[in-house]
Amino acid sequence: MKAFQLQNSFGLENLKLVELPEPSPKAGEILVKMKAVSLNYRDFLMVSGKYNPKQKLPLIPLSDGAGEVVAIGEGVTTWKVGDRVMGAFSQGWLYGAPSRNTLKTTLGGPLDGTLCEYRIFPEYGVVATPEHLNDLEASTLPCAGLTAYSAIFPFGNIGPADTIVVLGTGGVSIFALQFAKILGARVIVTSSQNDKLERAKQLGADETINYNEKQNWEKEVLKLTNMKGADLVIEVGGAGTLSKSIACTRPWGIISLIGVLAGGESNLSLFPVLMQGIRIQGVIVGNRQDFENMNRVLSAHKMKPVVSQTFPFEKAVEAIQYLKDGKHFGKVCISIE
């Protein structure tokens, strides 16, 4: 089978298309023909060696993918040949809170990922693809979709009376916008590009802020909320934007800390967090049970992920570079068919 693999060293230039033996499922396993995969910023960090410099190589990268079961091992009862499935981001995290061990079972590092024609999964390592989604759309769900779901539903405790600030228009951010609107919440979206803000309005954003034009965007959030502040901020920038997110969050509000696009370290005053009782909640995707719960929400509302760009399998390196450059709105996918 064909696969993209980092063999001896990190770096996008070292991600090579290779030929590997087609795997065969053992007892309790299934073989999935991968049809589509999607990209997360984590994937670029992993390939470049910045996410985990101690990651063992060789490695097939990418965590998210969807496909079709083409063979089953002895004893498998949950799946049959022809079933459409998606791999769970963390293969060993089935329900409840994670442990340090289950957090080491993530696809695309430390485990081999989905940027390949075929992949073996344990029977419990996949969930069913919602019927209303094609494989490209489904491939966006395991990490970005589930992360946004966790931020909005289990952690956010959001309702129609609440205001959410969504930073940026990447995959997690657009999912968060869509989930928040399902709940009837008011959503404020930030971006540096007006065309992306217009697209966010088409998806239901109530207000938008161009942070290049209004660099003190946190003050704009306060104005838009009559100085109350946001109930929830979807924070994908990290240390580079966290102080502004804190400044525009209401007392006892929540900041869902998801990404580090604007940096992972800074000198940050914690006094506002302490004095206003703000909760900063790290969000690391979700478990398999959460994945299935999210899919029920998607199916009930016929919600469709936003795929902005699709690359052919052979152009995987270009796809990751495109993601890294921040040109996308929503998700970037790779078709393997």
N, C-alpha and C positions, 0 to 999 in steps of 0.2 A: 504494500500500500504506500501511497504518497503521504508525507508528513513534513511539516516545517519543524526544525529542531535546532536548538543551540547545542553544539557538540562539545567544544572545548573552552569557549570563552563567551562572555556577555557582549552585548552590542547589537544593534539592529543590523549592522553590516555582517554580523556572524550568524544571522538567522537564515538557515539554508533549507532548500527543498531537497528531501532525501527519500530514498526508497527503503522501506522497512518490511519485514515479514507481516502478512496479514494475521492478526491474532485469532485465536479460537477460544470460545468460552468454556470454562471449567464448571464444576458443580456450583450452583448458586449464582452463576454469572450470566450476563447477556452480552451479545455483540450488537453494537449499534452502528449503522451506516450514517455517518455524520452528513447532514444536508446543508447546514448553515451554522456559522458561528458569529458572535458579535464581540466587539472590542470594548474594553474598559481601560481607564488610565492606569489602573494597576498592571495591566498587561504590558504597557510600555515600560513602566518602572521595573517590572520583573525582567523583561528582555534586556534592558540596559544595565541591570545589576544593581539598581538603586533600591529596589524593594527589599531584597534579601541577598546581600553580597555573599552569604555563605550557602546559598542554594546550590545543591549538587547538580552537576551536569553529566550527561546530556539531559535536556529537558524539551518536551513538546509544550509550548506555551498556550495561553488563553484558557479562561475558566468557563466560558459560556458557549453552549451549543445545543442544537436540536437535530433530531434525526429519526431513523426508523429501525426498529428491532429486526435483525436479519437472521439471528440464530440464538438459541437459548441452551444453557447448560442443564445438566441433570438436576432435578429437584426444583426448578424454577416454576412457580405457579402463578405469579402476579402478572406476567407478561407473556405475549405470544408473538410469533413472527408477524410483522406488518404493523404492530403498534407504533404510534408516533410518541416520542418521549423527549424529555429534556434532562440533561445531567444536573444534579444538585451541586451547588458551588462547594459545599463542605460535605464530602461523602459520608463522614461518620457522625455528623451532627443531625440527629433524627428528630429530636423534640426537646423542649425545655431549654435551660441555660447551657451554654457550651462549657466544655472543659478544655484545659490546655492541650490535651491529646486530640480531641475532636477538631480543634482549630488547626491541627497539623495535617488534616485530611482534605485540604482544599485543592481544587483542580488548577492547573497552570502554575504550580508551585505551592508546596513541595511535590505534589503528584503531577504526573504528566497530564497535559491539558487536552484541548479539543481541536487543535489546528491540525487535523489528520483526517484521512478518509474513513477509518474505522476505529472504534474505541470499545474496549471491554469495560463494563460497569458491573458492580455487584447488583443483585436484584433490587436492593433497597436504595441504590444510588441514583435512580431516575424517578421522575414523576411524569404523569400523562400530559401531553400537549393539549391545551384548550382547542376545541373543535373549530372555533371561529378564526383561529390564527393560522397563517402559513408558517413554514419553517423559519424563514428569515425573521418574522415578527417574534416567534416563540424563542428564538435564540437570544433575544435581548433580556429575557426574564430572570435567569438564575442569579445574576449578581445585581445589575442595575435596578431591575424591576423590584426584586425582593428587598433590596436596601431601601428604596423609596417607600415601599409598603411598610416596612418595619418602622421607619421614621415617622410616618403619618398615622398608622393604626396602633400597633402595640405600645410605642413609646410616646407618640404625639398626643393621644387622647383628644383629638380635634373634633369640633362640631361646627354647625352652620354659623354660630356667632363668632367664630374665631378668625383671626387674620394670620396668614402664613407668608413669610418672605422666602422666596426661592432664589438662591444665588446662581446666576448663569443659566444656560440653556443646553447643557449637555445631557447625557442619558439619564442619570439619576434625577437631575433637576426637572426635566420634562415629565418623567414619571410622577414625581412628587406633585407637580401642577395638576396632572390628570387625576391622581388619587384624591387630592384635596378638593377638587371640584365635584367629584362623586359625593363627597360628604357635605357639599354646599358651602364650603369655607370661602372666605375672601382671600385672594392670592395676589401678592405683589412680586413681580419678577424683575431681576436686574440683569443687564447685559451691557456690553460695550458697543453693540451693533444694533441700530434701529430696525434693520430688516428682520433680525431675529426676534426683537421685541414685538414687531407686528405679527409674526407667526405665533408667538406666545399668546397674544390677544385672541387670535383665531381659535386657540385651544381653550380659551376661557379665562385667561389672566385678567384680573379686574383693573390693576394699575401696573405700569412699568416704569423703570428708572434706568436711564443710560448713565452708567457710573463713570464714563469718560467725560460726559457733559456736566454731570453733577457728582464730583468726586467725594463730597461729603454725603454719600447716599443714605447713610444712617439717619441724618437729619431729615431727609425727605421722607423716610419711613415714619418718623415721629410725626411729621406734619400730616401725612396721609392717615394716621391713626389718632388724630387729635391729641397728640403727645402721650397717648397711652403706651404705645409700643406694640410689637408683634407678640402674638401668643407662641409662635413657633418659627424658628429660622432654620432653613435647610442649608447648612454651612458646608460647602464643598471646597472653599478656598484654603481652609486651614489657618495656620498662624498668621498669614498675611492679611486676612480679613476678619479674624475672630474678634479683635477689639471693636470693630465697627458693628459686628453682629451683637455683641454684648450691649453696646450702647443703644441699640434700637429694640431690644427685647424688654418686654414688660416685667415688672417684679413678679417673681414666681413663674416666669415664662421658661420655655425650653429651647435650647439650641441643640439640634441634631448634628453632631460633628461627623462628617462622612468622608471628606476628601482633603487633600493637601496640595491643591493645584497652585496655591499662592505661597507655598512654603510650609515646612514642618516645625520650624523653631522660631521663637521671637521672645523679646522681653515684654511680658504681658502683665498688666496690673490685675490682680484678682479681687481687689476691693469691691468693684461694682458687682461681681458675681456673688460675693459674700453678703454685701449690704442689701442686695435686692432679692436674694434667695433664688437666683437664676440656676437652672439645672443644665449642665452641659453633658449631653448623653452621646457617648461614642456609639456608632451604629455599624456593626459588622455583619452585613447581609441578614441572614436568618436561617432557621433550621428547616428540615424537610417538611415538617408539619405546617410551618408558616408558609412555605412555598405552595402547598396544596390549598391552604386557606386563601392565599392571594389569588390563585387561579379561579377559585369560586367567585371572587369579586369580579375578576376580569370577565368571566363567562356571563355572570348575571347582568353586567352592564355593557357587554359586547365592546369593552374597551380595547383599543388597538394601540400597540406601541408605535412610536414615531421613528421610522427608519429614514435617515436623510441621505445616506450614500451606501451603495453596495459595490464591492470589488469582487472580481473573480479570484478563485483560490490561488492561482499563480501570482497574483498581485498582493499577497498578504503583507509583504514588507512595506509596500507603498501605502496600504490601508492603515498600518500602525503609524506611519509617518504623518498621514493625513489627520489621524486622531490627535497625535501629539501637537500638531500645529493649531489645533482648536478651530478648525474650519467647519465643524459639524454642528447640526441642530438635532438634538435627540441622539440616535444611535448610528454607529457605523458597523456594517455587517460584511461578511465574506460568504459568498455562495460556494459550496463545495461540489454541487452537482455539475 
